[in-house]
Amino acid sequence: MDSDVQRYLADLVGAARSVLGDNLVGAYAAGSVGLGAYQPGRSDIDVALLCAEPLPTAAKRDLVAGLRHEALPCPARGLELVAYRRSVAASGTPEPGFEVELNTGARMPFRATYAPADRPAADGHFWYALDRSILHQHGYALLGPPAAEVFTDLAPADLRRLLIDALSWWLALPTPPGDEPAPGAEDAVLGACRSLVRVRHGRWLAKTDAGRQLLADGHPGASVIERAVAARLGGPPPSGPQARAFQRQVLDAISHDT
């Protein structure tokens, strides 16, 4: 693990414990850190906290105050942190189910959400259960038992529905109409690759690894995948229309694969 990230995660767990005390029973690195694909300067740091009991509003606000970038500087683009009750993590529910959510960082808009009902539907409610599914397979334990013991995976039908929701959400976002490279299009393509690999191979991979898996599978969208993988190394990303066409192919595949 990147040494700056390692120090930051240790400080984060200490700061969370100072607020939550014995109610903090687990802390897990997720996302690119958990998947072994962290890229300094590009990746976020994703963390899931596990609490034994529901968090009072005052504790949620104190947690946000203690972990936001101004109090604990994040060495990455930003921190995406979500706290869950232990019972929610163990349930395999497709619902958001979080206690508090924090996005903060030097290059990330600040956001604190204190209940799932406060999360705008237009921003997507599918993220959380999908993240817990990734945690089940790849969560890196900073505190507490192994992630696979505390995070229950989604049922196959719920997984498929949430992946369809996620791809539909991406497709509804505005995209540049021309043939010029579109910044961020590589993430749209490789995120779709990861979804399809999860359905077909049963495992979560880092985005670039998922793209390479589909190339090995002989996916018909190879040219777009190759361009998206190259963009992760500094090359030009696909165009907006190329990315959207690929996402629609993946959406159709996930919707109809059996």
C-alpha positions in Angstrom: 0.0 0.0 0.0 1.2 3.5 -0.7 2.9 4.8 2.4 1.0 8.1 2.5 -2.2 6.2 2.2 -1.2 3.8 4.9 -0.5 6.6 7.4 -3.6 8.4 6.5 -5.8 5.3 7.0 -4.2 4.7 10.4 -4.9 8.3 11.4 -8.5 8.0 10.1 -9.2 5.0 12.2 -7.8 6.7 15.2 -9.9 9.8 14.6 -13.0 7.7 14.1 -12.3 5.8 17.3 -12.0 9.0 19.2 -15.5 9.9 18.2 -17.3 6.5 18.2 -15.4 4.7 21.0 -16.4 1.1 21.4 -19.2 1.6 18.9 -16.6 1.4 16.2 -16.2 -2.3 15.5 -14.6 -2.3 12.0 -12.9 -0.2 9.4 -12.3 -1.3 5.8 -10.5 0.1 2.8 -12.6 -0.4 -0.3 -12.4 0.8 -3.9 -9.1 1.0 -5.6 -7.2 0.4 -2.3 -9.1 -2.8 -1.6 -8.7 -4.0 -5.2 -5.0 -3.3 -5.2 -5.3 -0.7 -8.0 -4.7 2.6 -6.2 -3.1 5.3 -8.4 -1.5 8.3 -6.7 -3.0 11.5 -8.1 -5.9 9.7 -9.7 -7.6 7.4 -7.3 -9.9 8.3 -4.4 -9.6 6.6 -1.0 -12.8 4.7 -0.1 -13.4 3.6 3.5 -16.3 1.8 5.2 -16.8 2.1 8.9 -18.7 -0.5 10.9 -20.6 0.4 14.0 -22.4 -1.9 16.5 -25.3 0.4 17.2 -27.1 3.3 15.3 -25.2 6.6 15.4 -26.8 9.5 17.2 -27.0 12.7 15.1 -24.4 14.4 17.3 -21.9 11.5 16.7 -22.5 11.6 12.9 -21.7 15.4 12.9 -18.7 14.9 15.1 -17.4 12.1 12.8 -17.8 14.4 9.8 -16.0 17.2 11.6 -13.1 15.0 12.6 -12.6 13.3 9.2 -13.2 16.1 6.7 -10.2 17.2 4.7 -9.7 20.4 6.7 -9.3 18.4 9.9 -7.5 15.3 8.5 -5.9 16.1 5.1 -6.5 13.4 2.5 -3.4 12.6 0.4 -5.6 11.4 -2.6 -8.1 13.2 -4.8 -10.5 12.8 -1.9 -12.1 10.5 0.7 -15.4 8.7 0.1 -16.4 7.3 3.5 -19.6 5.5 4.5 -20.5 4.2 7.9 -22.9 1.2 8.3 -24.4 -0.7 11.2 -23.0 -4.2 11.6 -26.5 -5.6 11.1 -26.9 -3.8 7.7 -23.5 -5.1 6.5 -24.5 -8.6 7.4 -28.0 -8.4 5.8 -27.1 -8.4 2.1 -29.7 -5.8 1.6 -29.9 -3.9 -1.7 -30.9 -0.7 0.1 -28.4 2.1 0.9 -28.7 1.4 4.6 -25.9 3.8 5.7 -25.6 5.8 8.9 -23.6 8.7 7.5 -21.7 9.4 4.3 -18.8 11.8 3.8 -17.1 13.0 0.6 -14.2 15.4 1.2 -10.9 16.3 -0.3 -8.7 18.9 -2.0 -10.2 17.9 -5.4 -13.6 16.6 -4.4 -16.7 18.6 -3.6 -17.6 18.3 0.1 -20.7 16.4 0.9 -22.1 15.0 4.1 -25.3 13.0 4.2 -26.8 11.9 7.5 -29.5 9.5 6.4 -30.4 7.6 3.2 -33.6 9.5 2.8 -31.5 12.7 2.4 -29.7 11.3 -0.6 -31.3 12.7 -3.8 -32.7 9.9 -6.0 -31.1 11.6 -9.0 -27.7 10.9 -7.5 -28.3 7.1 -7.4 -29.2 4.8 -4.5 -27.4 1.8 -6.0 -23.8 2.7 -5.0 -23.9 1.5 -1.5 -25.0 -2.1 -1.9 -22.6 -2.5 -4.8 -19.8 -1.2 -2.7 -20.7 -3.6 0.1 -20.5 -6.4 -2.5 -17.0 -5.3 -3.5 -16.1 -5.1 0.2 -17.3 -8.7 0.7 -14.8 -9.9 -1.9 -12.0 -7.3 -1.5 -12.4 -5.2 1.6 -9.0 -4.5 3.3 -9.5 -4.8 7.1 -8.0 -1.8 9.0 -9.9 -2.8 12.2 -12.1 -5.7 13.0 -12.7 -9.1 11.4 -12.0 -10.0 7.8 -14.4 -8.1 5.5 -15.9 -11.4 4.0 -17.1 -12.2 7.5 -19.0 -9.0 8.1 -20.2 -7.9 4.6 -22.7 -10.3 3.1 -22.9 -10.3 -0.7 -26.0 -9.4 -2.7 -28.4 -12.0 -4.0 -27.9 -12.5 -7.8 -31.2 -10.8 -8.8 -30.5 -7.8 -6.6 -26.9 -7.5 -8.0 -28.2 -7.6 -11.6 -30.9 -5.0 -10.9 -28.5 -2.6 -9.2 -25.9 -2.9 -12.0 -28.7 -2.1 -14.5 -29.6 0.9 -12.4 -26.0 2.0 -12.3 -25.5 1.7 -16.1 -28.8 3.5 -16.7 -27.7 6.3 -14.4 -24.4 6.7 -16.3 -26.2 6.7 -19.7 -28.5 9.5 -18.5 -25.5 11.8 -17.8 -24.7 14.5 -20.5 -21.8 13.6 -22.7 -19.9 15.6 -25.4 -21.5 14.8 -28.8 -18.4 15.0 -31.1 -15.6 12.6 -32.0 -13.1 14.3 -29.8 -11.6 12.4 -26.8 -13.9 13.0 -23.8 -12.2 13.2 -20.4 -13.7 10.6 -18.0 -15.0 8.4 -20.9 -12.4 5.8 -20.0 -13.9 5.5 -16.5 -17.4 5.0 -18.1 -16.1 2.3 -20.4 -14.0 0.5 -17.7 -16.8 0.8 -15.1 -19.1 -1.0 -17.5 -16.4 -3.6 -18.1 -16.2 -4.3 -14.4 -20.0 -4.7 -14.2 -20.1 -7.2 -17.0 -17.1 -9.2 -15.6 -18.9 -9.4 -12.2 -22.0 -10.9 -13.9 -20.1 -13.3 -16.2 -17.2 -14.3 -14.0 -18.6 -13.8 -10.5 -15.8 -11.6 -9.2 -15.1 -7.9 -8.9 -11.9 -6.6 -10.5 -10.3 -3.2 -10.7 -11.5 -1.3 -13.7 -8.4 -1.8 -15.9 -8.2 -5.5 -15.0 -11.9 -5.9 -15.9 -11.2 -4.3 -19.3 -8.3 -6.7 -19.8 -10.5 -9.6 -18.8 -13.1 -8.7 -21.5 -10.3 -8.4 -24.1 -9.1 -11.9 -23.1 -12.8 -13.0 -23.5 -12.8 -11.7 -27.1 -15.4 -9.0 -26.4 -16.6 -7.3 -29.6 -15.9 -3.8 -28.2 -12.2 -4.5 -28.0 -11.1 -1.2 -29.8 -13.0 0.9 -27.3 -11.7 -1.1 -24.3 -8.2 -0.9 -25.5 -8.4 2.9 -25.9 -9.9 3.2 -22.4 -7.1 1.0 -20.9 -4.5 3.1 -22.7 -6.1 6.3 -21.4 -5.4 5.1 -17.8 -1.7 5.3 -18.8 -2.0 8.8 -20.3 -3.4 8.2 -23.7 -6.4 9.9 -25.2 -9.8 8.6 -23.9 -12.6 7.4 -26.1 -15.1 9.9 -27.4 -18.4 10.4 -25.6 -20.5 8.6 -28.3 -18.0 5.7 -28.2 -18.3 5.4 -24.5 -22.1 5.6 -24.5 -22.4 3.0 -27.3 -20.2 0.6 -25.3 -22.2 1.2 -22.1 -25.5 0.4 -24.0 -24.0 -2.8 -25.3 -23.0 -3.8 -21.7 -26.5 -2.8 -20.4 -28.1 -4.9 -23.0 -25.8 -7.9 -22.1 -26.5 -7.6 -18.4 -30.2 -7.3 -18.9 -30.4 -10.4 -21.0 -27.6 -12.7 -19.8 -28.9 -15.7 -18.0 
